[in-house]
Every structure is written in structure tokens, then in C-alpha cells.
């Protein structure tokens, strides 16, 4: 698997490409898959505000387009002093392709600030199993 340093650098590089002229808040996300690949995404805003998409959504779309479907770990890099944890919708997006213990690392420009598991950020979650075991 890719090292956490490599994943952090991928998140930093893609964050710089974010299209965020409205919020001026750039976010980058980088996913590592178990086979050592990295897929990255940035937020892409829109003049019709609700149509914009989050960095995590872009990274997940790239992963699926690349033929992968499991997140081994993910780094999310935001701006400012606060922890930029994935938004509620993105927690659910990550949940589709991750395990309860999958690490979600929240970073700032200086490095990883805090690491969570998916289960910590989205406990008692709804997922594919709910639909398959009926
Ligand atoms: N944003 C993300 O890309 N990921 C998150 O988890 C939190 C928020 C983006 C959406 C919007 O473009 C900007 O940050 C401000 O909310």
C-alpha cells in the first residue's frame, strides 16, 4: 500500500487544483487502495451552488473509474485551523467502499492533524448489507 506520506502529498497536490471560486475553501482528498494505487479528487464548485461536489466525491469517482472499489485509507486536506472532517454526505460515500476500521486522516498543510476510523465518524451506519440480507 502507498505510504501515508505519499498519500498526504497526493492530497496536497490535488487540493491546489480545487475549483472553489465561491467558498474560496479548497479541499483535496486522496484514497489509497490495497493494491498500492492512489486516487485523488478536489472540490469542484458551481455557480448554481448546490451542484458543486466535494473532494471526497471526486476521489471516489476516480477510484471507481480506475476499476477499484475498496478504500484502504483516505486523507482529506482542508484549509484553516479547524479539523476538516468529511461532511455527512461524504462520510456516507466513503462508507460504501470502506470498512468500519478504515482510517480517515484529516490533514492541514503542515501534516496529518487527527486520524479517525470510519466507524467513529459514522457510527451505526446504513450500508450495502442493509439491502443484501433481506
Ligand atoms: N468540502 C469538501 O470538498 N469536502 C468536505 O468534506 C467538506 C466540504 C467542500 C465543499 C465546498 O466546495 C467547500 O468545501 C466549502 O464547503
Backbone and ligand atoms as CSV (ligand in chain L), in Angstrom:
chain,resi,resn,atom,element,x,y,z
A,1,UNK,N,N,0.842,-1.194,0.000
A,1,UNK,CA,C,0.000,0.000,0.000
A,1,UNK,C,C,0.881,1.249,0.000
A,2,UNK,N,N,0.361,2.331,-0.546
A,2,UNK,CA,C,1.124,3.584,-0.575
A,2,UNK,C,C,1.375,4.073,0.854
A,3,UNK,N,N,2.511,4.729,1.064
A,3,UNK,CA,C,2.797,5.230,2.416
A,3,UNK,C,C,1.885,6.418,2.721
A,4,UNK,N,N,1.716,6.667,4.012
A,4,UNK,CA,C,0.862,7.793,4.414
A,4,UNK,C,C,1.448,9.119,3.929
A,5,UNK,N,N,2.772,9.210,3.893
A,5,UNK,CA,C,3.415,10.421,3.369
A,5,UNK,C,C,3.047,10.660,1.912
A,6,UNK,N,N,3.071,9.584,1.131
A,6,UNK,CA,C,2.731,9.694,-0.293
A,6,UNK,C,C,1.274,10.095,-0.457
A,7,UNK,N,N,0.433,9.523,0.379
A,7,UNK,CA,C,-0.996,9.843,0.313
A,7,UNK,C,C,-1.238,11.310,0.697
A,8,UNK,N,N,-0.526,11.755,1.720
A,8,UNK,CA,C,-0.622,13.155,2.155
A,8,UNK,C,C,-0.200,14.101,1.016
A,9,UNK,N,N,0.892,13.757,0.357
A,9,UNK,CA,C,1.376,14.620,-0.738
A,9,UNK,C,C,0.383,14.633,-1.899
A,10,UNK,N,N,-0.263,13.507,-2.146
A,10,UNK,CA,C,-1.267,13.452,-3.218
A,10,UNK,C,C,-2.465,14.341,-2.878
A,11,UNK,N,N,-2.855,14.344,-1.602
A,11,UNK,CA,C,-3.967,15.202,-1.179
A,11,UNK,C,C,-3.579,16.673,-1.302
A,12,UNK,N,N,-2.352,16.974,-0.921
A,12,UNK,CA,C,-1.882,18.360,-1.016
A,12,UNK,C,C,-1.829,18.833,-2.475
A,13,UNK,N,N,-1.344,17.975,-3.350
A,13,UNK,CA,C,-1.212,18.356,-4.764
A,13,UNK,C,C,-2.580,18.584,-5.409
A,14,UNK,N,N,-3.540,17.723,-5.081
A,14,UNK,CA,C,-4.860,17.864,-5.718
A,14,UNK,C,C,-5.637,19.020,-5.094
A,15,UNK,N,N,-5.385,19.301,-3.822
A,15,UNK,CA,C,-6.070,20.433,-3.172
A,15,UNK,C,C,-5.783,21.732,-3.937
A,16,UNK,N,N,-4.565,21.880,-4.414
A,16,UNK,CA,C,-4.178,23.092,-5.136
A,16,UNK,C,C,-4.967,23.253,-6.439
A,17,UNK,N,N,-5.523,22.161,-6.936
A,17,UNK,CA,C,-6.275,22.211,-8.196
A,17,UNK,C,C,-7.766,22.443,-7.985
A,18,UNK,N,N,-8.193,22.543,-6.735
A,18,UNK,CA,C,-9.624,22.698,-6.454
A,18,UNK,C,C,-10.196,23.901,-7.198
A,19,UNK,N,N,-11.443,23.756,-7.617
A,19,UNK,CA,C,-12.171,24.868,-8.239
A,19,UNK,C,C,-13.180,25.344,-7.207
A,20,UNK,N,N,-12.787,26.367,-6.456
A,20,UNK,CA,C,-13.613,26.830,-5.338
A,20,UNK,C,C,-13.707,28.358,-5.329
A,21,UNK,N,N,-14.199,28.943,-6.445
A,21,UNK,CA,C,-14.246,30.413,-6.507
A,21,UNK,C,C,-15.305,31.025,-5.607
A,22,UNK,N,N,-16.247,30.232,-5.132
A,22,UNK,CA,C,-17.356,30.785,-4.335
A,22,UNK,C,C,-17.063,30.710,-2.845
A,23,UNK,N,N,-16.673,29.534,-2.362
A,23,UNK,CA,C,-16.339,29.411,-0.937
A,23,UNK,C,C,-14.903,29.860,-0.666
A,24,UNK,N,N,-14.078,29.815,-1.676
A,24,UNK,CA,C,-12.630,30.027,-1.514
A,24,UNK,C,C,-12.055,29.074,-0.466
A,25,UNK,N,N,-12.605,27.892,-0.421
A,25,UNK,CA,C,-12.174,26.876,0.540
A,25,UNK,C,C,-11.787,25.633,-0.251
A,26,UNK,N,N,-10.509,25.450,-0.433
A,26,UNK,CA,C,-10.028,24.345,-1.263
A,26,UNK,C,C,-9.827,23.087,-0.427
A,27,UNK,N,N,-10.307,21.982,-0.976
A,27,UNK,CA,C,-10.183,20.692,-0.293
A,27,UNK,C,C,-9.593,19.686,-1.280
A,28,UNK,N,N,-8.730,18.833,-0.756
A,28,UNK,CA,C,-8.189,17.722,-1.547
A,28,UNK,C,C,-8.409,16.424,-0.798
A,29,UNK,N,N,-8.630,15.363,-1.529
A,29,UNK,CA,C,-8.784,14.045,-0.902
A,29,UNK,C,C,-7.987,13.031,-1.712
A,30,UNK,N,N,-7.316,12.135,-1.008
A,30,UNK,CA,C,-6.541,11.091,-1.685
A,30,UNK,C,C,-6.848,9.750,-1.032
A,31,UNK,N,N,-7.213,8.807,-1.878
A,31,UNK,CA,C,-7.575,7.456,-1.434
A,31,UNK,C,C,-6.446,6.504,-1.791
A,32,UNK,N,N,-6.067,5.657,-0.828
A,32,UNK,CA,C,-5.149,4.549,-1.111
A,32,UNK,C,C,-5.968,3.271,-1.211
A,33,UNK,N,N,-5.675,2.469,-2.209
A,33,UNK,CA,C,-6.310,1.159,-2.319
A,33,UNK,C,C,-5.291,0.105,-1.870
A,34,UNK,N,N,-5.802,-1.076,-1.575
A,34,UNK,CA,C,-4.936,-2.115,-1.016
A,34,UNK,C,C,-3.827,-2.518,-1.984
A,35,UNK,N,N,-4.055,-2.351,-3.284
A,35,UNK,CA,C,-3.041,-2.744,-4.270
A,35,UNK,C,C,-2.023,-1.641,-4.544
A,36,UNK,N,N,-2.009,-0.601,-3.720
A,36,UNK,CA,C,-0.953,0.407,-3.804
A,36,UNK,C,C,-1.249,1.588,-4.701
A,37,UNK,N,N,-2.456,1.652,-5.215
A,37,UNK,CA,C,-2.779,2.788,-6.076
A,37,UNK,C,C,-3.364,3.941,-5.250
A,38,UNK,N,N,-3.269,5.138,-5.821
A,38,UNK,CA,C,-3.805,6.342,-5.191
A,38,UNK,C,C,-4.750,7.018,-6.172
A,39,UNK,N,N,-5.904,7.418,-5.651
A,39,UNK,CA,C,-6.871,8.164,-6.456
A,39,UNK,C,C,-7.208,9.439,-5.703
A,40,UNK,N,N,-7.138,10.562,-6.418
A,40,UNK,CA,C,-7.309,11.847,-5.755
A,40,UNK,C,C,-8.441,12.640,-6.384
A,41,UNK,N,N,-8.995,13.542,-5.577
A,41,UNK,CA,C,-10.052,14.420,-6.071
A,41,UNK,C,C,-10.053,15.727,-5.303
A,42,UNK,N,N,-10.634,16.749,-5.908
A,42,UNK,CA,C,-10.746,18.065,-5.273
A,42,UNK,C,C,-12.192,18.532,-5.377
A,43,UNK,N,N,-12.530,19.533,-4.552
A,43,UNK,CA,C,-13.891,20.061,-4.682
A,43,UNK,C,C,-14.011,20.889,-5.960
A,44,UNK,N,N,-15.176,20.775,-6.571
A,44,UNK,CA,C,-15.477,21.471,-7.822
A,44,UNK,C,C,-16.808,22.182,-7.642
A,45,UNK,N,N,-16.745,23.493,-7.461
A,45,UNK,CA,C,-17.962,24.254,-7.182
A,45,UNK,C,C,-18.637,24.691,-8.477
A,46,UNK,N,N,-19.827,25.295,-8.313
A,46,UNK,CA,C,-20.628,25.671,-9.472
A,46,UNK,C,C,-21.389,26.942,-9.129
A,47,UNK,N,N,-21.638,27.772,-10.129
A,47,UNK,CA,C,-22.403,29.000,-9.911
A,47,UNK,C,C,-23.787,28.683,-9.356
A,48,UNK,N,N,-24.315,27.534,-9.720
A,48,UNK,CA,C,-25.535,27.025,-9.080
A,48,UNK,C,C,-25.050,26.228,-7.865
A,49,UNK,N,N,-24.950,26.881,-6.727
A,49,UNK,CA,C,-24.197,26.366,-5.586
A,49,UNK,C,C,-24.418,24.889,-5.229
A,50,UNK,N,N,-25.666,24.422,-5.165
A,50,UNK,CA,C,-25.844,23.025,-4.693
A,50,UNK,C,C,-25.277,21.977,-5.639
A,51,UNK,N,N,-24.952,22.361,-6.838
A,51,UNK,CA,C,-24.450,21.395,-7.820
A,51,UNK,C,C,-22.967,21.086,-7.611
A,52,UNK,N,N,-22.301,21.868,-6.798
A,52,UNK,CA,C,-20.879,21.632,-6.550
A,52,UNK,C,C,-20.642,20.273,-5.913
A,53,UNK,N,N,-19.411,19.781,-6.053
A,53,UNK,CA,C,-19.111,18.457,-5.478
A,53,UNK,C,C,-17.887,18.538,-4.570
A,54,UNK,N,N,-17.875,17.635,-3.596
A,54,UNK,CA,C,-16.795,17.598,-2.610
A,54,UNK,C,C,-15.574,16.858,-3.141
A,55,UNK,N,N,-14.449,17.113,-2.508
A,55,UNK,CA,C,-13.194,16.452,-2.880
A,55,UNK,C,C,-13.306,14.932,-2.759
A,56,UNK,N,N,-13.942,14.482,-1.689
A,56,UNK,CA,C,-14.055,13.037,-1.464
A,56,UNK,C,C,-14.850,12.384,-2.587
A,57,UNK,N,N,-15.900,13.080,-3.039
A,57,UNK,CA,C,-16.724,12.530,-4.123
A,57,UNK,C,C,-15.889,12.386,-5.398
A,58,UNK,N,N,-15.030,13.380,-5.644
A,58,UNK,CA,C,-14.166,13.302,-6.823
A,58,UNK,C,C,-13.174,12.160,-6.730
A,59,UNK,N,N,-12.612,11.966,-5.531
A,59,UNK,CA,C,-11.632,10.884,-5.349
A,59,UNK,C,C,-12.308,9.520,-5.502
A,60,UNK,N,N,-13.507,9.403,-4.977
A,60,UNK,CA,C,-14.228,8.133,-5.095
A,60,UNK,C,C,-14.594,7.872,-6.558
A,61,UNK,N,N,-15.015,8.900,-7.260
A,61,UNK,CA,C,-15.337,8.718,-8.685
A,61,UNK,C,C,-14.098,8.261,-9.465
A,62,UNK,N,N,-12.955,8.847,-9.158
A,62,UNK,CA,C,-11.711,8.446,-9.835
A,62,UNK,C,C,-11.362,6.999,-9.511
A,63,UNK,N,N,-11.570,6.611,-8.247
A,63,UNK,CA,C,-11.271,5.233,-7.842
A,63,UNK,C,C,-12.144,4.240,-8.598
A,64,UNK,N,N,-13.425,4.530,-8.652
A,64,UNK,CA,C,-14.336,3.609,-9.345
A,64,UNK,C,C,-14.017,3.579,-10.836
A,65,UNK,N,N,-13.747,4.729,-11.405
A,65,UNK,CA,C,-13.382,4.779,-12.830
A,65,UNK,C,C,-12.095,4.003,-13.092
A,66,UNK,N,N,-11.233,3.942,-12.081
A,66,UNK,CA,C,-9.979,3.197,-12.206
A,66,UNK,C,C,-10.128,1.713,-11.964
A,67,UNK,N,N,-11.331,1.297,-11.673
A,67,UNK,CA,C,-11.594,-0.138,-11.523
A,67,UNK,C,C,-11.455,-0.661,-10.112
A,68,UNK,N,N,-11.262,0.224,-9.139
A,68,UNK,CA,C,-11.131,-0.211,-7.740
A,68,UNK,C,C,-12.436,0.069,-6.988
A,69,UNK,N,N,-12.623,-0.648,-5.908
A,69,UNK,CA,C,-13.879,-0.460,-5.176
A,69,UNK,C,C,-13.721,-0.568,-3.654
A,70,UNK,N,N,-12.473,-0.600,-3.157
A,70,UNK,CA,C,-12.272,-0.620,-1.705
A,70,UNK,C,C,-11.264,0.448,-1.305
A,71,UNK,N,N,-11.639,1.238,-0.325
A,71,UNK,CA,C,-10.757,2.267,0.227
A,71,UNK,C,C,-9.958,1.647,1.374
A,72,UNK,N,N,-8.626,1.684,1.282
A,72,UNK,CA,C,-7.798,1.194,2.390
A,72,UNK,C,C,-7.592,2.295,3.425
A,73,UNK,N,N,-7.346,3.501,2.954
A,73,UNK,CA,C,-7.311,4.679,3.823
A,73,UNK,C,C,-7.458,5.928,2.984
A,74,UNK,N,N,-7.815,7.017,3.637
A,74,UNK,CA,C,-8.067,8.258,2.897
A,74,UNK,C,C,-7.541,9.442,3.694
A,75,UNK,N,N,-6.958,10.384,2.985
A,75,UNK,CA,C,-6.524,11.650,3.588
A,75,UNK,C,C,-7.398,12.765,3.024
A,76,UNK,N,N,-7.935,13.590,3.906
A,76,UNK,CA,C,-8.703,14.762,3.491
A,76,UNK,C,C,-7.972,16.000,3.984
A,77,UNK,N,N,-7.672,16.888,3.070
A,77,UNK,CA,C,-6.887,18.087,3.398
A,77,UNK,C,C,-7.715,19.337,3.149
A,78,UNK,N,N,-7.891,20.132,4.210
A,78,UNK,CA,C,-8.659,21.362,4.072
A,78,UNK,C,C,-7.831,22.575,4.445
A,79,UNK,N,N,-8.516,23.707,4.510
A,79,UNK,CA,C,-7.852,24.949,4.861
A,79,UNK,C,C,-8.264,25.378,6.265
A,80,UNK,N,N,-7.539,26.302,6.828
A,80,UNK,CA,C,-7.904,26.880,8.116
A,80,UNK,C,C,-7.440,26.058,9.298
A,81,UNK,N,N,-7.807,26.552,10.475
A,81,UNK,CA,C,-7.346,25.940,11.727
A,81,UNK,C,C,-8.194,24.758,12.167
A,82,UNK,N,N,-9.445,24.736,11.711
A,82,UNK,CA,C,-10.357,23.696,12.180
A,82,UNK,C,C,-10.063,22.368,11.495
A,83,UNK,N,N,-10.482,21.286,12.150
A,83,UNK,CA,C,-10.388,19.966,11.523
A,83,UNK,C,C,-11.382,19.903,10.382
A,84,UNK,N,N,-10.900,19.597,9.187
A,84,UNK,CA,C,-11.805,19.467,8.038
A,84,UNK,C,C,-12.156,17.988,7.886
A,85,UNK,N,N,-13.088,17.572,8.736
A,85,UNK,CA,C,-13.590,16.204,8.634
A,85,UNK,C,C,-14.555,16.130,7.460
A,86,UNK,N,N,-14.684,14.959,6.857
A,86,UNK,CA,C,-15.625,14.839,5.724
A,86,UNK,C,C,-17.034,15.236,6.149
A,87,UNK,N,N,-17.748,15.880,5.246
A,87,UNK,CA,C,-19.138,16.253,5.524
A,87,UNK,C,C,-19.982,14.986,5.665
A,88,UNK,N,N,-21.192,15.151,6.150
A,88,UNK,CA,C,-22.047,13.984,6.379
A,88,UNK,C,C,-22.267,13.152,5.135
A,89,UNK,N,N,-22.528,13.837,4.021
A,89,UNK,CA,C,-22.759,13.101,2.774
A,89,UNK,C,C,-21.537,12.315,2.353
A,90,UNK,N,N,-20.362,12.898,2.553
A,90,UNK,CA,C,-19.132,12.202,2.144
A,90,UNK,C,C,-18.794,11.050,3.084
A,91,UNK,N,N,-19.190,11.164,4.349
A,91,UNK,CA,C,-18.997,10.008,5.247
A,91,UNK,C,C,-19.774,8.814,4.696
A,92,UNK,N,N,-20.973,9.081,4.244
A,92,UNK,CA,C,-21.773,8.003,3.669
A,92,UNK,C,C,-21.171,7.513,2.350
A,93,UNK,N,N,-20.644,8.399,1.552
A,93,UNK,CA,C,-19.984,7.995,0.290
A,93,UNK,C,C,-18.786,7.088,0.578
A,94,UNK,N,N,-17.993,7.470,1.573
A,94,UNK,CA,C,-16.823,6.659,1.941
A,94,UNK,C,C,-17.287,5.303,2.469
A,95,UNK,N,N,-18.345,5.313,3.242
A,95,UNK,CA,C,-18.845,4.100,3.870
A,95,UNK,C,C,-19.173,3.005,2.839
A,96,UNK,N,N,-19.625,3.416,1.682
A,96,UNK,CA,C,-19.979,2.455,0.630
A,96,UNK,C,C,-18.791,1.572,0.240
A,97,UNK,N,N,-17.578,2.144,0.354
A,97,UNK,CA,C,-16.381,1.475,-0.175
A,97,UNK,C,C,-15.336,1.191,0.907
A,98,UNK,N,N,-15.717,1.283,2.160
A,98,UNK,CA,C,-14.748,1.139,3.250
A,98,UNK,C,C,-15.298,0.234,4.338
A,99,UNK,N,N,-14.428,-0.123,5.270
A,99,UNK,CA,C,-14.805,-0.952,6.416
A,99,UNK,C,C,-14.919,-0.051,7.654
A,100,UNK,N,N,-15.566,-0.538,8.705
A,100,UNK,CA,C,-15.693,0.303,9.914
A,100,UNK,C,C,-14.345,0.801,10.441
A,101,UNK,N,N,-13.312,-0.036,10.303
A,101,UNK,CA,C,-11.991,0.348,10.838
A,101,UNK,C,C,-11.120,1.111,9.832
A,102,UNK,N,N,-11.622,1.407,8.669
A,102,UNK,CA,C,-10.832,2.142,7.669
A,102,UNK,C,C,-10.409,3.506,8.203
A,103,UNK,N,N,-9.100,3.821,8.133
A,103,UNK,CA,C,-8.648,5.121,8.651
A,103,UNK,C,C,-9.025,6.296,7.735
A,104,UNK,N,N,-9.493,7.354,8.373
A,104,UNK,CA,C,-9.763,8.623,7.688
A,104,UNK,C,C,-8.879,9.663,8.353
A,105,UNK,N,N,-7.871,10.129,7.629
A,105,UNK,CA,C,-6.897,11.069,8.181
A,105,UNK,C,C,-7.292,12.492,7.771
A,106,UNK,N,N,-7.378,13.359,8.752
A,106,UNK,CA,C,-7.737,14.748,8.488
A,106,UNK,C,C,-6.467,15.588,8.576
A,107,UNK,N,N,-6.191,16.303,7.505
A,107,UNK,CA,C,-4.902,16.992,7.400
A,107,UNK,C,C,-5.059,18.487,7.171
A,108,UNK,N,N,-4.025,19.200,7.560
A,108,UNK,CA,C,-3.836,20.588,7.180
A,108,UNK,C,C,-2.539,20.644,6.395
A,109,UNK,N,N,-2.153,21.829,5.947
A,109,UNK,CA,C,-0.941,21.921,5.131
A,109,UNK,C,C,0.315,21.417,5.827
A,110,UNK,N,N,0.306,21.454,7.171
A,110,UNK,CA,C,1.502,21.049,7.919
A,110,UNK,C,C,1.597,19.551,8.167
A,111,UNK,N,N,0.502,18.827,7.918
A,111,UNK,CA,C,0.546,17.376,8.132
A,111,UNK,C,C,-0.797,16.843,8.599
A,112,UNK,N,N,-0.772,15.560,8.990
A,112,UNK,CA,C,-1.987,14.923,9.489
A,112,UNK,C,C,-2.311,15.507,10.875
A,113,UNK,N,N,-3.540,15.962,11.038
A,113,UNK,CA,C,-3.926,16.562,12.324
A,113,UNK,C,C,-4.580,15.559,13.260
A,114,UNK,N,N,-5.395,14.684,12.685
A,114,UNK,CA,C,-6.099,13.712,13.513
A,114,UNK,C,C,-6.574,12.584,12.611
A,115,UNK,N,N,-6.537,11.386,13.155
A,115,UNK,CA,C,-6.985,10.217,12.400
A,115,UNK,C,C,-8.181,9.594,13.106
A,116,UNK,N,N,-9.162,9.246,12.309
A,116,UNK,CA,C,-10.380,8.607,12.807
A,116,UNK,C,C,-10.564,7.287,12.074
A,117,UNK,N,N,-11.423,6.431,12.624
A,117,UNK,CA,C,-11.923,5.332,11.805
A,117,UNK,C,C,-13.264,5.775,11.223
A,118,UNK,N,N,-13.646,5.101,10.153
A,118,UNK,CA,C,-14.954,5.408,9.575
A,118,UNK,C,C,-16.049,5.248,10.626
A,119,UNK,N,N,-15.935,4.201,11.429
A,119,UNK,CA,C,-16.972,3.943,12.428
A,119,UNK,C,C,-17.073,5.069,13.464
A,120,UNK,N,N,-15.957,5.728,13.736
A,120,UNK,CA,C,-16.019,6.859,14.662
A,120,UNK,C,C,-16.790,8.034,14.054
A,121,UNK,N,N,-16.619,8.220,12.758
A,121,UNK,CA,C,-17.260,9.364,12.103
A,121,UNK,C,C,-18.685,9.061,11.663
A,122,UNK,N,N,-18.977,7.769,11.482
A,122,UNK,CA,C,-20.321,7.393,11.010
A,122,UNK,C,C,-20.756,6.100,11.704
A,123,UNK,N,N,-21.044,6.213,13.011
A,123,UNK,CA,C,-21.443,5.002,13.747
A,123,UNK,C,C,-22.840,4.531,13.351
A,124,UNK,N,N,-23.084,3.260,13.576
A,124,UNK,CA,C,-24.408,2.672,13.298
A,124,UNK,C,C,-24.877,3.011,11.886
A,125,UNK,N,N,-23.953,2.879,10.939
A,125,UNK,CA,C,-24.264,3.374,9.599
A,125,UNK,C,C,-25.122,2.412,8.788
A,126,UNK,N,N,-25.753,2.953,7.819
A,126,UNK,CA,C,-26.523,2.204,6.828
A,126,UNK,C,C,-25.599,1.908,5.651
A,127,UNK,N,N,-25.683,0.689,5.128
A,127,UNK,CA,C,-24.797,0.363,4.015
A,127,UNK,C,C,-25.322,-0.763,3.157
A,128,UNK,N,N,-24.478,-1.256,2.266
A,128,UNK,CA,C,-24.908,-2.291,1.313
A,128,UNK,C,C,-25.516,-3.517,1.995
A,129,UNK,N,N,-25.013,-3.857,3.201
A,129,UNK,CA,C,-25.542,-5.042,3.892
A,129,UNK,C,C,-27.036,-4.910,4.190
A,130,UNK,N,N,-27.454,-3.693,4.438
A,130,UNK,CA,C,-28.870,-3.498,4.738
A,130,UNK,C,C,-29.760,-3.941,3.578
A,131,UNK,N,N,-29.219,-3.834,2.383
A,131,UNK,CA,C,-30.024,-4.167,1.211
A,131,UNK,C,C,-29.840,-5.618,0.773
A,132,UNK,N,N,-28.732,-6.226,1.222
A,132,UNK,CA,C,-28.429,-7.580,0.716
A,132,UNK,C,C,-28.972,-8.680,1.611
A,133,UNK,N,N,-29.167,-8.414,2.910
A,133,UNK,CA,C,-29.535,-9.526,3.803
A,133,UNK,C,C,-31.039,-9.534,4.132
A,134,UNK,N,N,-31.837,-9.173,3.181
A,134,UNK,CA,C,-33.284,-9.192,3.433
A,134,UNK,C,C,-33.857,-10.582,3.135
L,1,LIG,N1,N,-15.914,20.367,1.025
L,1,LIG,C1,C,-15.304,19.225,0.586
L,1,LIG,O1,O,-14.829,19.159,-0.545
L,1,LIG,N2,N,-15.246,18.170,1.436
L,1,LIG,C2,C,-15.724,18.169,2.711
L,1,LIG,O2,O,-15.758,17.123,3.362
L,1,LIG,C3,C,-16.197,19.411,3.307
L,1,LIG,C4,C,-16.521,20.497,2.335
L,1,LIG,C5,C,-16.011,21.494,0.108
L,1,LIG,C6,C,-17.387,21.744,-0.434
L,1,LIG,C7,C,-17.313,23.208,-0.811
L,1,LIG,O3,O,-16.785,23.308,-2.118
L,1,LIG,C8,C,-16.315,23.784,0.177
L,1,LIG,O4,O,-15.626,22.688,0.745
L,1,LIG,C9,C,-16.941,24.607,1.282
L,1,LIG,O5,O,-17.935,23.878,1.922
